[in-house]
Every structure is written in structure tokens, then in C-alpha cells.
């Protein structure tokens, strides 16, 4: 079975440019999470969606960051304009959420973003 | 707890020994706990989970122990292999909270031949 698919795997761009990261969750999963990982701050939750609706975006660092989930099989995280301090590995994860007990989140292999 | 990546604690073990990785959580309302393994260049990979109505759960070569009294979680790896070298994260959540996980800081496991 295909896992969470993220693209691109690597992105190098100059500061000020718009960056768009993409994620395809596991089919049938109805929750999607965006994380950022750096050496200094570890793994940070940025935003998460349930049934395509944003539930909590309190982890989004600034207004330069935005995320959308137009349908159950696709989400984007956009940074505009990008800055060198945005350099990090960005992960997308998905899980199946229903009434009652929680289920594991499954992660993609991330997008390594470098802003010059 | 809040995840902080700088200065990850490291556990060094000899190949074939058993490894024990410990984790503390802070929310007494948490009722779901999970361990992830992260290898270099990859995303966190689900290993094993446990719910609060249990205090022990076993998988293939791994065992998770939960002590709710002291809010402590541990991951035991039997007969540690070089392929087990990675960073291990624990996380906890509350049922009904959209599966939002609170990650620990992580522990680096180094397996030596």
C-alpha cells in the first residue's frame, strides 16, 4: 500500500520566493498533519485538518505560512515570501480519526527545504 | 512535552544486548501512547502503540511499558541490531482530540558491533 507521499523531496530556493509543498495522505485517512523539524526546535506541529477542514493552525509561525486541503487526497503548505530561517524538513502525516480511540499517524519522508 | 531537538540524549548499546528507552509525559489526561523510529533522511516510522487501559504491550522484538502513576513510558528492544540505530520518539494524545500527538524530545540509539 502507498504511504503518505510528499513532493518535492528537496527544494532549494532564494529568499523571497514562494515555496509550495505538497502532500497526498493515505487513502481513507481523514486527518492530516503538517510538521516542521529542525535541529534547534525538534518536531513542531504546524497545522492539522480533519475531513479537509483546518482544526488548529496555532503552530503556524507567521502569516507567511498557509495551508490548504481542497480534497481528501491532497494538501499544500505554502510559504510566501520565504526566509532563510524557514529552512527545515517539513513532514506531512495522516491518520484515521473516528469516534472513540485514537490511531497512529503515518508520516511521509518529508521535504528538505533550504532557503538561501 | 514539547519537542526539543538540540542535544538529543544518546543510548549506546552493543549488538545483541537489550535496549531500554525511557520517556516521560506531562498530561495526566492522555490515554494513547505511541513510539516512532526515525532513521536519517526519513520520516518517523510507527513502531508500537498502547492505550491507557493496558500497562504492557508486545510486538516483534519490542515491548512498550506504561506506568500511568508516574507518567512514564518505556520502549524495550530485544537483541538490538545495527538496523535499530535511529532516533526514537514517544508521543501521547487524548482520545477525541483528532489524533493530535504531543512528541517527546527523542533519544538517539547507537548500536555498536
Interface residues (C-beta under 8 A of the other chain):
Chain A: X4 X31 X33 X37 X38 X39 X40 X41 X42 X43 X44 X45 X48 X50 X55 X56 X91 X93 X95 X97 X100 X101 X102 X103 X104 X105 X106 X107 X108 X109 X110
Chain B: X2 X3 X4 X5 X6 X32 X34 X36 X41 X42 X43 X44 X45 X46 X49 X51 X89 X93 X94 X95 X97 X98 X99 X100 X101 X103 X105 X106
